[in-house]
Amino acid sequence: MSSNSQAVIHHFFDPETWTYTYVVYEDVGSPCVIIDSVLNYDPKSGRTKTKSADEVIAFVQSKQLQTTWILETHAHADHLTAAPYLQSQLGGKIVIGDHITNVQTVFKGVFGLDEQFDTHGAQFDHLLKDGESLAFGNLSLKALYVPGHTPACMAYVIGDAIFVGDTLFMPDVGSARCDFPGGNANMLYQSVQKILAYPSETKLYMCHDYPPATRQAQCMSTVGDEKKHNIHVHDGITEEQFVQMRTARDKTLEMPTLILPSIQVNIRAGHFPEPDANGVSYLKIPLNAL
């Protein structure tokens, strides 16, 4: 990575799922990465739309960027990824952390998927290991394994910025839930500490923001802000205190509206299930299972 290279970070906000998608690049015409895309989904009709992804595509094309990597921080439970659609329009390789295989194994059982469903991550183009780096032009990113919210969460370090996925939220929102299969509050606390060990000026880019009524949605905090003001994990909060708080809070939370379609699609790298004989793809709704 060139010491003179500076990443440009452009964000997109999907108001229906409170999700931020990022395009990171060096300059007009340079390679880029796309992080945590959104495929719009209407749970009432089962129909998908590409409005949010099309905004990303229009930006990438306007800057004449070359899409190198399409990254997921984890298998999201609150929105569907648009990675295959972006790939069809822009190229690039679809990437997720290598522990996705654990998530696939768990949810293969939850959803009763057939034997043809691969649990070795073959649906993705590349599985990242902790500490592994990927280059895109003069820039590079490093994978930072941050389990807890799920057992497969990765954060991505690019220069003085970290894309934290759901590991952390804005200081007045706190931290991610840990009650999904494979989640673990102790692991999440340790993952947060790994992120907060970076210099205080390090920029932290959120996958979501769920703002109180007193402010608009924001996508970026800093290590220093989180250490001082995060309502769940500010300096001085012990692991025991955090786990006690997180466990009690998670018991009060409802499941995300889109968890059932999202997980089934996202563990397939965004691909839909194989169509039935009538040409239609179907998702499963497990009764009394989650």
Backbone bond lengths (Angstrom), bond angles and torsions (degrees), N, CA, C in turn:
res aa  C-N    CA-C-N  psi(-1)  N-CA   C-N-CA  omega(-1)  CA-C   N-CA-C  phi
1 M - - - 1.469 - - 1.512 109.69 -
2 S 1.282 117.50 128.24 1.450 121.90 -179.89 1.521 110.59 -66.50
3 S 1.325 117.39 134.86 1.455 120.88 -179.66 1.516 111.52 -67.78
4 N 1.328 116.82 -18.04 1.460 120.45 -179.25 1.531 112.35 -93.30
5 S 1.324 117.52 -4.75 1.454 121.13 -176.50 1.527 110.33 -78.27
6 Q 1.321 115.77 132.19 1.452 121.41 179.06 1.518 108.83 -123.05
7 A 1.318 116.63 126.64 1.458 120.49 -178.15 1.524 110.81 -76.17
8 V 1.326 115.69 136.58 1.457 122.53 169.95 1.527 107.05 -99.27
9 I 1.319 116.78 129.83 1.465 121.69 -176.27 1.520 108.48 -118.09
10 H 1.328 115.64 119.27 1.467 120.76 178.54 1.521 107.84 -116.94
11 H 1.336 116.62 129.24 1.465 119.46 -176.59 1.523 111.79 -110.68
12 F 1.327 114.50 154.18 1.458 124.17 175.71 1.521 107.11 -128.79
13 F 1.326 116.83 140.79 1.467 120.77 -177.78 1.515 109.94 -118.66
14 D 1.333 116.31 127.64 1.459 121.89 175.22 1.530 107.91 -100.84
15 P 1.336 118.18 106.83 1.465 120.19 -173.04 1.520 114.00 -69.16
16 E 1.333 118.33 -22.19 1.462 119.86 -179.27 1.524 111.94 -70.92
17 T 1.333 116.96 -33.31 1.466 120.65 -178.60 1.523 112.74 -116.59
18 W 1.343 116.60 3.63 1.464 121.81 179.64 1.531 111.84 57.41
19 T 1.336 115.50 36.36 1.463 121.73 -173.74 1.521 111.15 -106.48
20 Y 1.331 115.15 139.40 1.462 121.83 172.38 1.525 110.51 -103.95
21 T 1.320 115.14 131.43 1.459 123.49 172.21 1.523 107.21 -111.73
22 Y 1.327 115.88 144.07 1.467 120.01 -176.82 1.525 111.31 -125.24
23 V 1.332 115.09 141.06 1.456 122.54 165.89 1.516 106.70 -113.97
24 V 1.326 116.51 125.65 1.463 122.00 -178.01 1.521 108.36 -120.58
25 Y 1.336 115.63 130.00 1.462 120.31 -175.59 1.523 109.25 -156.22
26 E 1.332 116.02 174.86 1.465 120.66 -178.50 1.522 112.39 -98.65
27 D 1.330 116.89 -45.80 1.458 120.88 -175.62 1.526 109.05 -162.24
28 V 1.304 116.47 171.71 1.462 120.83 175.66 1.530 109.39 -54.89
29 G 1.324 116.11 131.35 1.458 120.82 178.75 1.507 115.58 83.91
30 S 1.335 117.71 0.63 1.462 120.19 -176.94 1.523 111.74 -90.75
31 P 1.335 118.32 167.60 1.468 121.02 171.58 1.530 110.66 -63.60
32 C 1.332 115.98 155.06 1.461 120.72 179.47 1.522 110.59 -143.13
33 V 1.327 114.57 165.19 1.468 121.55 169.19 1.521 108.08 -121.68
34 I 1.324 115.31 152.44 1.461 122.58 175.37 1.525 107.11 -120.04
35 I 1.332 116.54 130.60 1.464 121.37 -175.10 1.528 110.00 -119.90
36 D 1.328 116.92 125.35 1.471 125.36 171.42 1.536 113.07 58.61
37 S 1.314 115.33 70.31 1.463 121.42 179.24 1.535 111.34 -81.40
38 V 1.336 115.44 166.81 1.467 122.01 -177.32 1.523 110.51 -127.46
39 L 1.341 115.96 128.75 1.456 122.60 166.96 1.523 106.82 -102.29
40 N 1.312 117.17 120.10 1.459 120.41 -177.74 1.523 110.56 -68.29
41 Y 1.332 116.64 135.28 1.464 121.87 -175.20 1.520 109.55 -138.84
42 D 1.318 116.40 129.75 1.456 122.43 176.99 1.528 108.89 -100.65
43 P 1.336 118.25 108.58 1.466 119.78 -176.18 1.519 113.22 -67.74
44 K 1.329 117.54 -19.51 1.462 119.43 179.67 1.529 111.72 -73.49
45 S 1.328 116.22 -38.41 1.467 120.47 -176.11 1.522 113.34 -105.53
46 G 1.342 117.19 -15.84 1.462 119.84 -174.77 1.515 112.88 74.14
47 R 1.338 117.41 16.87 1.464 120.87 -178.32 1.520 111.40 -98.46
48 T 1.324 115.31 144.91 1.460 121.09 176.51 1.530 109.82 -108.44
49 K 1.328 114.53 152.55 1.459 121.70 173.70 1.527 107.92 -136.03
50 T 1.318 116.12 162.65 1.463 120.66 -174.24 1.526 112.43 -115.61
51 K 1.333 117.53 23.41 1.459 121.25 -175.99 1.529 111.85 -55.89
52 S 1.326 117.18 -51.29 1.468 120.04 -177.26 1.528 111.20 -65.42
53 A 1.324 117.06 -42.03 1.462 120.60 179.53 1.522 111.40 -67.10
54 D 1.323 117.18 -35.54 1.463 120.48 -179.97 1.532 111.47 -64.78
55 E 1.325 116.68 -31.55 1.463 119.86 175.83 1.529 110.27 -64.77
56 V 1.322 116.02 -40.06 1.463 120.51 177.59 1.532 110.12 -65.08
57 I 1.326 116.10 -45.87 1.464 120.87 -179.22 1.523 110.92 -59.91
58 A 1.333 116.46 -44.25 1.470 120.15 -179.36 1.525 110.75 -61.42
59 F 1.326 116.89 -39.60 1.469 120.10 179.40 1.519 110.75 -66.93
60 V 1.332 116.83 -48.07 1.459 120.95 -179.08 1.534 110.17 -58.05
61 Q 1.306 116.11 -43.36 1.466 119.48 -179.47 1.521 111.56 -69.95
62 S 1.327 117.91 -36.01 1.465 120.42 179.96 1.519 111.71 -65.36
63 K 1.326 116.69 -29.96 1.467 121.84 178.94 1.531 111.75 -94.79
64 Q 1.337 116.35 2.20 1.461 122.36 179.24 1.536 111.39 55.59
65 L 1.321 115.58 40.21 1.464 120.89 -177.59 1.518 110.89 -83.42
66 Q 1.322 115.08 152.50 1.458 122.44 177.62 1.534 107.94 -106.08
67 T 1.317 116.65 110.46 1.460 120.08 -176.74 1.528 110.32 -74.21
68 T 1.317 115.58 118.11 1.464 121.50 -177.57 1.522 111.65 -98.81
69 W 1.352 116.20 -48.28 1.462 121.49 -176.42 1.527 109.38 -132.90
70 I 1.323 116.19 137.57 1.464 123.20 173.56 1.527 105.84 -114.78
71 L 1.313 116.60 107.67 1.459 122.67 -166.13 1.520 113.03 -106.36
72 E 1.329 115.14 144.18 1.458 122.65 169.92 1.525 108.12 -115.89
73 T 1.339 117.02 135.05 1.461 118.69 174.76 1.529 111.12 -76.60
74 H 1.352 116.34 -25.11 1.466 121.62 176.89 1.521 108.45 -172.04
75 A 1.319 116.70 176.86 1.468 121.27 175.00 1.521 107.33 -81.65
76 H 1.307 116.67 98.43 1.460 122.80 -172.02 1.526 111.75 -64.57
77 A 1.337 115.21 145.87 1.463 121.35 177.71 1.524 111.77 -107.19
78 D 1.327 117.94 2.04 1.461 120.08 -174.10 1.523 113.60 -125.19
79 H 1.317 117.47 -1.94 1.464 120.47 172.93 1.522 109.13 -159.99
80 L 1.330 115.18 156.56 1.455 120.95 176.46 1.520 108.99 -87.09
81 T 1.322 116.84 142.45 1.459 120.63 175.44 1.530 110.31 -80.10
82 A 1.331 114.80 147.47 1.468 121.66 175.66 1.523 111.50 -101.77
83 A 1.336 117.49 17.21 1.465 120.78 -172.74 1.533 113.78 -53.70
84 P 1.343 120.85 -48.65 1.472 118.61 -179.25 1.530 113.22 -63.31
85 Y 1.329 117.03 -36.24 1.461 120.21 177.97 1.532 110.25 -66.36
86 L 1.320 117.06 -44.45 1.467 120.21 176.92 1.520 110.49 -60.41
87 Q 1.320 116.37 -42.60 1.461 120.51 179.90 1.523 111.07 -61.97
88 S 1.334 117.07 -38.81 1.461 120.61 -179.37 1.523 111.91 -66.43
89 Q 1.328 116.53 -27.54 1.460 121.16 -177.88 1.520 113.50 -96.71
90 L 1.332 116.36 -28.50 1.467 119.93 -170.32 1.526 114.39 -124.18
91 G 1.336 117.61 -11.64 1.460 119.55 -173.12 1.517 110.89 81.43
92 G 1.325 116.56 -162.31 1.463 121.25 -178.80 1.514 112.19 93.34
93 K 1.331 115.42 167.77 1.467 122.04 179.79 1.525 109.69 -113.25
94 I 1.341 115.39 139.61 1.459 121.95 -178.57 1.528 109.16 -86.95
95 V 1.340 115.47 127.72 1.467 121.26 -169.54 1.530 110.63 -130.97
96 I 1.328 116.06 142.97 1.462 122.71 173.89 1.530 107.30 -150.34
97 G 1.332 117.51 167.35 1.458 121.22 178.16 1.520 112.38 -66.90
98 D 1.331 116.17 150.68 1.462 120.10 -172.87 1.527 113.87 -69.45
99 H 1.320 118.27 -15.14 1.465 119.98 177.57 1.526 112.40 -78.24
100 I 1.314 117.65 3.38 1.465 120.82 173.92 1.531 110.59 -57.50
101 T 1.313 116.94 -25.82 1.466 120.12 179.20 1.529 111.20 -61.17
102 N 1.348 117.24 -34.71 1.470 120.66 176.61 1.523 110.40 -64.71
103 V 1.323 116.07 -42.59 1.468 121.24 -179.45 1.524 110.11 -66.52
104 Q 1.324 116.76 -42.15 1.466 120.18 178.67 1.528 111.28 -61.42
105 T 1.317 116.73 -41.36 1.465 120.54 -179.32 1.522 111.16 -63.19
106 V 1.339 116.22 -45.07 1.463 120.40 -179.60 1.523 110.96 -62.14
107 F 1.337 116.11 -49.03 1.464 118.69 -173.41 1.524 112.90 -80.75
108 K 1.322 117.92 -16.57 1.462 118.97 169.77 1.521 109.29 -60.00
109 G 1.336 115.65 -39.54 1.456 119.92 177.22 1.514 112.62 -72.53
110 V 1.337 117.17 -43.58 1.468 121.22 -178.55 1.527 111.08 -58.77
111 F 1.337 116.25 -42.39 1.460 120.41 -175.74 1.529 113.48 -96.68
112 G 1.326 116.57 2.37 1.457 119.44 177.90 1.516 112.70 58.41
113 L 1.339 116.71 44.30 1.459 120.69 -177.52 1.530 109.98 -74.37
114 D 1.314 116.42 151.35 1.459 119.95 -174.03 1.523 111.53 -74.76
115 E 1.319 114.94 173.48 1.467 120.45 -174.56 1.526 112.68 -64.66
116 Q 1.330 117.03 -21.26 1.469 119.68 179.88 1.527 112.87 -72.28
117 F 1.339 116.73 -14.77 1.467 118.38 179.87 1.524 109.91 -72.67
118 D 1.322 116.11 118.70 1.464 122.15 -175.69 1.526 110.58 -81.58
119 T 1.321 116.71 131.01 1.469 121.47 178.84 1.526 111.92 -109.19
120 H 1.333 116.57 24.39 1.460 120.80 178.16 1.528 111.84 -111.31
121 G 1.345 116.32 14.53 1.452 120.38 175.90 1.512 115.51 77.88
122 A 1.345 117.17 15.13 1.469 120.31 -175.12 1.527 112.80 -66.71
123 Q 1.344 117.67 -16.05 1.467 120.49 179.26 1.538 111.31 -69.39
124 F 1.313 116.44 -21.84 1.459 122.60 -179.97 1.526 110.03 -94.99
125 D 1.318 116.56 154.17 1.466 120.35 179.63 1.518 112.55 -79.45
126 H 1.336 116.52 -27.06 1.464 119.26 -179.15 1.522 108.99 -154.53
127 L 1.338 116.65 136.89 1.459 122.81 175.15 1.519 108.82 -108.68
128 L 1.322 115.72 121.67 1.461 121.26 -175.96 1.516 111.48 -87.01
129 K 1.315 115.66 137.16 1.464 121.71 173.58 1.526 109.74 -95.38
130 D 1.311 117.01 155.88 1.462 122.23 177.92 1.532 109.91 -56.48
131 G 1.322 116.58 129.15 1.459 121.67 179.06 1.515 114.56 86.01
132 E 1.330 117.70 -8.08 1.460 120.71 -179.85 1.525 110.33 -71.48
133 S 1.321 116.15 147.22 1.460 121.80 178.92 1.526 110.80 -113.87
134 L 1.328 115.19 147.91 1.460 122.58 174.15 1.522 108.28 -126.32
135 A 1.319 116.95 132.56 1.459 121.13 178.78 1.518 109.97 -94.21
136 F 1.338 116.15 146.08 1.462 121.92 167.51 1.532 106.78 -143.30
137 G 1.344 112.85 100.72 1.460 119.11 -172.90 1.512 110.67 66.27
138 N 1.322 116.88 -132.97 1.464 122.12 178.62 1.525 112.71 -82.96
139 L 1.314 116.59 -4.31 1.458 121.14 -179.47 1.525 110.25 -101.07
140 S 1.324 115.75 163.53 1.461 120.05 173.10 1.514 108.86 -148.90
141 L 1.329 115.20 158.90 1.458 120.75 174.21 1.511 108.98 -123.76
142 K 1.332 115.50 152.91 1.456 121.68 176.21 1.521 109.13 -119.16
143 A 1.323 116.00 134.72 1.459 121.60 179.11 1.525 110.17 -81.52
144 L 1.326 115.77 133.29 1.459 122.41 -179.87 1.526 107.44 -123.81
145 Y 1.324 117.14 111.30 1.458 121.75 -175.98 1.528 109.38 -73.94
146 V 1.341 116.27 120.53 1.466 121.15 -174.98 1.538 110.44 -133.99
147 P 1.329 117.79 66.65 1.465 119.92 -178.16 1.524 111.90 -69.22
148 G 1.327 114.71 165.60 1.459 120.97 177.81 1.510 110.92 141.86
149 H 1.326 116.32 -61.37 1.468 120.40 172.68 1.529 108.62 -62.30
150 T 1.309 116.48 -48.61 1.463 123.74 166.58 1.522 106.93 -133.08
151 P 1.343 118.20 166.37 1.466 119.20 178.51 1.513 113.51 -77.79
152 A 1.332 117.79 2.05 1.466 119.97 -174.56 1.523 113.67 -124.96
153 C 1.328 118.52 14.14 1.468 120.78 -174.93 1.524 111.88 -68.19
154 M 1.328 115.17 135.88 1.464 123.01 172.96 1.517 109.19 -123.40
155 A 1.323 116.28 139.21 1.461 122.24 166.13 1.522 107.02 -102.88
156 Y 1.329 116.18 157.03 1.462 120.70 -177.78 1.516 109.77 -123.69
157 V 1.329 115.48 121.90 1.460 122.14 -178.94 1.521 108.45 -97.68
158 I 1.330 116.14 120.83 1.461 122.09 176.85 1.519 107.35 -129.37
159 G 1.318 116.64 105.85 1.462 120.27 -177.91 1.515 110.97 61.75
160 D 1.342 116.92 -124.06 1.465 120.94 -179.13 1.526 111.21 -98.40
161 A 1.324 116.51 24.18 1.462 121.33 -179.81 1.522 110.15 -126.35
162 I 1.340 115.84 146.52 1.460 121.99 174.06 1.521 108.30 -127.75
163 F 1.315 116.47 128.09 1.460 122.77 175.00 1.519 106.30 -93.86
164 V 1.335 116.05 107.21 1.465 120.93 -162.42 1.524 113.84 -92.97
165 G 1.347 118.39 -2.69 1.460 118.76 -176.94 1.518 110.51 63.11
166 D 1.339 116.99 -134.52 1.460 121.51 179.62 1.525 112.60 -99.97
167 T 1.315 117.62 10.81 1.462 120.05 -176.84 1.524 111.46 -64.59
168 L 1.321 115.92 -42.75 1.466 122.69 178.44 1.518 109.26 -129.49
169 F 1.335 115.40 154.34 1.450 122.16 171.60 1.535 108.61 -120.42
170 M 1.309 116.58 -178.34 1.455 120.06 175.00 1.532 109.25 -56.65
171 P 1.332 117.94 153.07 1.471 120.14 -173.12 1.521 114.95 -54.06
172 D 1.358 117.96 -34.34 1.462 119.38 -178.20 1.522 112.71 -84.97
173 V 1.343 117.36 1.33 1.470 121.60 177.17 1.524 111.03 -108.60
174 G 1.345 117.02 -39.52 1.457 119.55 170.71 1.500 116.08 109.13
175 S 1.330 116.68 -114.67 1.462 121.84 -171.02 1.524 110.29 -139.81
176 A 1.324 115.36 169.79 1.465 121.34 -177.31 1.527 111.41 -80.64
177 R 1.323 114.86 154.82 1.456 121.19 174.62 1.529 109.79 -69.69
178 C 1.336 115.30 158.73 1.474 120.34 -176.58 1.529 112.26 -130.11
179 D 1.328 117.06 18.07 1.459 119.61 -172.98 1.519 114.40 -99.43
180 F 1.333 118.39 6.71 1.461 120.00 172.55 1.534 108.55 -76.11
181 P 1.336 118.67 160.43 1.467 120.24 178.38 1.531 111.90 -52.47
182 G 1.320 116.99 126.33 1.459 121.76 -179.34 1.510 114.44 88.04
183 G 1.331 117.19 -6.62 1.463 120.01 177.30 1.524 111.00 -71.15
184 N 1.338 116.77 156.62 1.454 119.99 -177.26 1.528 109.24 -158.89
185 A 1.327 116.74 118.03 1.464 121.19 -175.42 1.530 112.20 -67.63
186 N 1.325 117.98 -35.26 1.472 119.79 176.41 1.519 110.75 -62.04
187 M 1.332 115.49 -44.73 1.464 119.82 178.47 1.526 111.02 -62.90
188 L 1.340 116.60 -40.09 1.456 118.61 -179.52 1.521 110.92 -63.23
189 Y 1.311 117.17 -43.20 1.472 120.18 177.74 1.527 110.52 -57.34
190 Q 1.327 116.21 -46.10 1.459 119.95 -179.52 1.526 111.82 -66.03
191 S 1.318 117.01 -35.39 1.463 120.53 177.38 1.522 111.21 -66.86
192 V 1.327 116.04 -41.34 1.467 119.85 177.10 1.521 110.43 -60.64
193 Q 1.327 116.79 -41.99 1.465 119.55 179.62 1.532 111.27 -63.50
194 K 1.326 116.36 -33.86 1.462 120.88 177.26 1.532 110.16 -62.30
195 I 1.325 115.95 -42.00 1.467 120.35 178.69 1.527 110.72 -70.38
196 L 1.329 116.76 -42.75 1.466 120.32 -176.71 1.525 113.13 -74.78
197 A 1.330 117.16 -4.14 1.470 120.42 174.23 1.530 111.73 -78.71
198 Y 1.327 116.89 -11.90 1.462 120.32 177.23 1.536 109.40 -72.37
199 P 1.343 118.41 162.20 1.475 120.94 -179.19 1.521 112.10 -54.37
200 S 1.325 116.46 149.18 1.468 121.89 -172.65 1.517 113.11 -61.18
201 E 1.343 117.37 -25.98 1.466 119.98 -178.88 1.532 112.69 -84.02
202 T 1.334 117.79 -4.07 1.469 121.08 179.96 1.527 110.24 -59.28
203 K 1.326 116.17 130.55 1.464 121.29 -179.28 1.523 109.52 -83.87
204 L 1.312 116.55 134.56 1.454 122.67 179.73 1.525 108.64 -114.48
205 Y 1.331 115.96 118.84 1.461 121.61 -178.07 1.521 109.52 -102.41
206 M 1.334 116.01 124.20 1.459 123.54 -174.10 1.526 111.57 -84.77
207 C 1.315 116.18 150.48 1.467 120.85 170.51 1.524 110.03 -82.02
208 H 1.329 117.51 -28.91 1.463 122.22 179.85 1.524 109.86 -140.44
209 D 1.329 114.79 157.36 1.457 120.61 164.57 1.519 107.38 -139.38
210 Y 1.320 114.98 134.11 1.463 122.03 177.77 1.525 107.07 -121.11
211 P 1.336 117.21 76.19 1.466 120.02 -167.63 1.516 113.27 -72.39
212 P 1.338 116.58 149.45 1.463 119.24 169.01 1.527 109.41 -66.83
213 A 1.312 115.39 168.04 1.468 120.37 -175.06 1.524 112.81 -63.89
214 T 1.324 116.51 -15.19 1.466 120.60 -174.97 1.525 113.87 -82.49
215 R 1.349 118.09 -6.56 1.463 118.87 179.11 1.527 110.80 -148.35
216 Q 1.333 115.07 163.41 1.457 120.80 175.72 1.525 109.53 -85.72
217 A 1.330 116.19 164.68 1.459 121.26 178.87 1.523 110.64 -61.59
218 Q 1.317 115.83 141.96 1.458 123.35 178.33 1.516 108.99 -132.56
219 C 1.331 116.11 152.47 1.461 118.96 -175.87 1.523 113.73 -109.12
220 M 1.331 118.16 -12.06 1.466 118.69 -170.02 1.519 112.36 -134.41
221 S 1.334 114.80 136.14 1.450 123.74 171.29 1.531 106.90 -127.91
222 T 1.303 117.49 -169.08 1.467 121.48 174.07 1.520 109.24 -133.57
223 V 1.317 115.44 163.07 1.465 120.24 175.55 1.531 109.84 -56.84
224 G 1.329 116.49 -44.43 1.467 120.03 -179.51 1.514 112.62 -61.19
225 D 1.336 116.97 -42.96 1.466 120.67 178.91 1.522 111.16 -62.57
226 E 1.325 116.03 -43.37 1.462 119.89 -178.22 1.529 111.18 -65.94
227 K 1.317 116.50 -41.96 1.474 119.95 -178.98 1.528 111.29 -64.76
228 K 1.313 116.57 -33.62 1.472 120.08 -178.91 1.524 112.57 -83.20
229 H 1.344 116.96 -38.96 1.454 118.70 -163.10 1.528 116.04 -124.36
230 N 1.347 119.71 -7.50 1.465 118.49 -177.04 1.526 110.05 -61.46
231 I 1.325 115.97 126.41 1.463 119.91 -172.29 1.527 113.14 -68.32
232 H 1.342 117.07 -16.04 1.467 120.08 -179.14 1.522 113.43 -106.78
233 V 1.327 117.63 -33.75 1.476 119.79 -170.35 1.520 112.52 -136.78
234 H 1.320 117.91 37.20 1.464 118.99 175.49 1.527 110.15 -69.90
235 D 1.313 116.11 166.31 1.471 121.01 179.30 1.528 110.19 -51.69
236 G 1.323 115.38 134.66 1.456 120.76 178.64 1.513 114.09 102.45
237 I 1.332 117.76 -16.43 1.463 121.10 177.11 1.525 108.68 -79.72
238 T 1.321 116.39 123.77 1.464 119.94 -179.84 1.529 110.28 -82.91
239 E 1.320 115.20 164.03 1.457 119.63 177.23 1.521 110.79 -60.22
240 E 1.329 117.42 -41.15 1.465 121.02 -179.88 1.526 111.14 -62.44
241 Q 1.342 116.72 -43.11 1.467 120.30 178.49 1.528 110.96 -63.58
242 F 1.323 115.61 -42.49 1.459 119.36 -179.05 1.521 111.17 -64.32
243 V 1.321 117.11 -46.58 1.467 120.71 -177.96 1.526 110.30 -62.16
244 Q 1.315 117.27 -40.72 1.466 121.02 179.01 1.531 110.28 -62.84
245 M 1.339 116.67 -45.41 1.464 120.78 179.16 1.518 111.17 -64.24
246 R 1.347 116.08 -48.00 1.456 121.14 -174.28 1.529 110.88 -64.32
247 T 1.318 116.25 -41.94 1.459 121.06 -178.87 1.521 110.65 -64.09
248 A 1.337 116.91 -44.95 1.462 120.76 179.78 1.521 110.92 -65.88
249 R 1.317 116.87 -41.66 1.466 120.70 -178.34 1.525 110.91 -66.73
250 D 1.335 116.32 -42.18 1.463 119.39 -177.28 1.527 112.04 -61.35
251 K 1.329 117.02 -30.15 1.457 120.47 179.58 1.524 112.37 -66.38
252 T 1.333 117.05 -17.79 1.464 121.22 -178.21 1.527 112.66 -95.76
253 L 1.336 118.33 -6.14 1.463 121.80 -172.18 1.516 112.07 -91.86
254 E 1.319 116.34 138.74 1.455 121.14 172.81 1.525 109.72 -79.59
255 M 1.327 116.66 159.62 1.452 120.66 174.83 1.529 109.75 -66.47
256 P 1.334 118.54 146.25 1.459 120.48 175.98 1.529 110.82 -59.67
257 T 1.325 115.91 146.12 1.467 121.34 -177.12 1.522 112.11 -55.31
258 L 1.337 116.77 -38.40 1.466 120.48 -172.51 1.524 113.49 -103.87
259 I 1.329 118.91 17.95 1.461 119.33 -174.18 1.526 112.51 -61.37
260 L 1.341 118.79 -41.11 1.466 119.95 -175.07 1.525 112.54 -68.75
261 P 1.327 120.19 -47.98 1.467 117.81 174.60 1.524 112.73 -69.30
262 S 1.331 116.77 -38.73 1.471 119.49 -174.99 1.518 112.25 -60.75
263 I 1.316 117.27 -51.54 1.459 120.47 -176.62 1.528 111.08 -61.19
264 Q 1.328 117.13 -43.80 1.467 119.49 -177.34 1.527 112.02 -63.10
265 V 1.330 116.31 -36.77 1.465 120.12 179.06 1.532 110.98 -79.42
266 N 1.327 116.97 -42.46 1.466 119.80 -172.31 1.524 113.73 -72.17
267 I 1.331 118.38 -29.21 1.469 118.57 175.31 1.527 110.96 -73.17
268 R 1.327 116.48 -10.51 1.467 122.09 174.06 1.533 110.78 -98.19
269 A 1.322 117.90 17.01 1.467 122.69 -177.97 1.518 111.95 64.44
270 G 1.340 116.67 25.42 1.449 121.05 178.15 1.512 114.36 93.73
271 H 1.320 117.48 -5.45 1.466 120.62 178.38 1.530 109.40 -78.59
272 F 1.331 116.26 146.03 1.459 120.79 176.57 1.529 109.66 -79.64
273 P 1.327 118.12 157.09 1.470 120.16 174.32 1.530 110.53 -58.45
274 E 1.324 115.50 154.67 1.462 120.06 177.73 1.529 109.89 -56.72
275 P 1.326 118.06 134.77 1.469 120.40 -179.71 1.528 111.59 -62.80
276 D 1.325 115.51 149.91 1.456 121.26 171.13 1.529 109.61 -73.65
277 A 1.329 116.16 -177.59 1.469 120.94 -177.28 1.527 112.46 -60.50
278 N 1.337 116.17 -24.43 1.464 119.60 -179.96 1.530 112.68 -85.48
279 G 1.354 117.00 3.44 1.451 120.96 177.07 1.513 114.76 85.71
280 V 1.341 118.53 3.61 1.463 122.88 -178.09 1.528 109.95 -105.15
281 S 1.351 116.42 136.17 1.465 121.19 173.92 1.523 109.31 -86.02
282 Y 1.324 116.33 142.56 1.452 121.24 -179.11 1.531 110.78 -125.65
283 L 1.329 115.65 145.23 1.452 122.43 170.95 1.526 108.88 -106.02
284 K 1.332 116.45 157.15 1.458 121.53 -179.84 1.530 110.68 -101.28
285 I 1.311 116.75 146.41 1.454 122.45 174.54 1.548 107.28 -117.50
286 P 1.337 117.01 100.16 1.477 118.66 179.47 1.528 110.89 -72.60
287 L 1.306 116.73 131.17 1.466 121.05 -178.09 1.528 109.79 -92.40
288 N 1.337 115.17 128.60 1.462 122.51 176.17 1.529 112.96 57.57
289 A 1.338 116.10 35.04 1.464 120.00 -176.61 1.524 112.46 -108.05
290 L 1.312 118.48 -31.84 1.469 120.64 -176.86 1.526 111.03 -101.44
